[in-house]
Amino acid sequence: MARKTIDQMTWTSIYQAYLNKVQRKERSQDELDNILSWLTGYSPQELQEVSDIRTVADFYRESPAWNPAASAVTGIICGVKIQELTDPLMKQIRITDKLVDELAKGRPLEKIRRS
């Protein structure tokens, strides 16, 4: 059986993994939604309404307004330097991963949002 790539997975499954991660570290769903809304332009309500049918690729492709400040997110995630990624979708996914990691590690929301 072929393994699904991350862009073919449902957004709901990825969101749930992010939520589990931040809640294990005593951060809230509201904080996660705040970061995801800042990054993608989806409202917190829209984040909750995304269906299981929508793939991760669709989620990013249809995002209302990718935040230009996301280009300030650098570093290594999963052994890969974000700034060296050339695939735009994978770069968006890894930036999201990085911000969720920062939230789980206790970084203040203002710093995560690069404000």
C-alpha positions, 0 to 999 in steps of 0.5 A, spaced: 500 500 500 502 506 498 504 511 503 500 518 503 504 524 502 503 530 507 500 534 501 495 528 500 493 527 507 486 531 510 487 538 513 483 535 519 488 530 521 494 534 521 490 540 525 488 534 530 496 532 530 498 540 531 492 540 537 494 534 540 501 537 540 500 544 543 495 541 548 500 536 551 504 542 552 499 546 556 497 551 550 490 552 548 486 551 542 485 558 541 492 559 541 493 554 536 487 557 532 490 564 533 497 562 530 494 559 524 489 564 523 495 569 523 499 565 518 493 563 513 488 568 513 483 563 515 478 565 521 478 561 527 471 559 525 473 557 518 479 553 521 474 549 525 469 548 519 474 545 514 472 538 512 475 532 512 475 531 504 480 537 504 487 535 503 493 539 506 494 542 499 487 544 498 488 548 505 494 552 503 492 553 496 485 556 498 488 560 504 485 567 504 491 571 505 498 568 506 501 572 511 507 576 508 511 576 515 511 568 514 518 569 510 521 571 517 520 564 519 527 561 519 530 555 522 530 547 521 524 543 522 525 535 521 532 536 519 531 541 513 532 549 513 526 552 511 529 558 508 532 552 503 526 549 501 524 551 494 517 547 493 512 553 495 507 548 498 512 544 502 515 551 505 508 553 507 507 546 511 514 547 514 513 554 516 506 552 520 510 546 523 515 551 526 510 555 528 506 550 532 513 547 535 514 554 537 507 555 541 508 548 544 515 550 547 512 556 550 514 562 546 509 568 547 504 569 541 507 576 539 514 573 538 511 567 534 507 572 530 514 576 529 511 582 531 
